[in-house]
Amino acid sequence: MGFIVTRYLLSNTELSIKLKGSSKTESFKSNIGTPQGDRLSPVLFIVYLEHALKNIRKIETLYTQNTLELAYADDVDFVSTTNFVDVETIQKELADFRLNVNTNKTEYTLVPKDGSVWKKVKKVGSLLGDTEDIERRKQLSNLALQKLSSIWIRNDKVKQVTRLNLYRALV
């Protein structure tokens, strides 16, 4: 049912192009994919990626009881407590779905069980250790605040009440 509704929503789509400093071009029909910037695009991509990952999960040599998958939007991490996951096999399987693994962004991280090295490993924009991640975020927010210091110290630009409210909300 969802496929039929999606197909209906995307049928008879007309697009036009507007370049900076010029008027819009004549509209033209598009029946392939979703238009760039369309709100439906990221949702459909995540559904499509999940379907591809479901097929990868069926490969017994990739998924053992020691393998964990972490996915957030278009970032997917395969975590194994025994060894590295076979990225080449994953690439081949995703290629069947016309999805590419960006090998330049592919990271291999060995996280030992002992020690606290794993706490400083960054995954999906956050450090794995809670305390380390909070400290890093506080440092980044203070840096951003310092960049705005020329505005913050000028009473004639921003009222003190507004500055305090912004500080509470942002930091």
Disulfide bonds with the S-S distance in Angstrom:
none
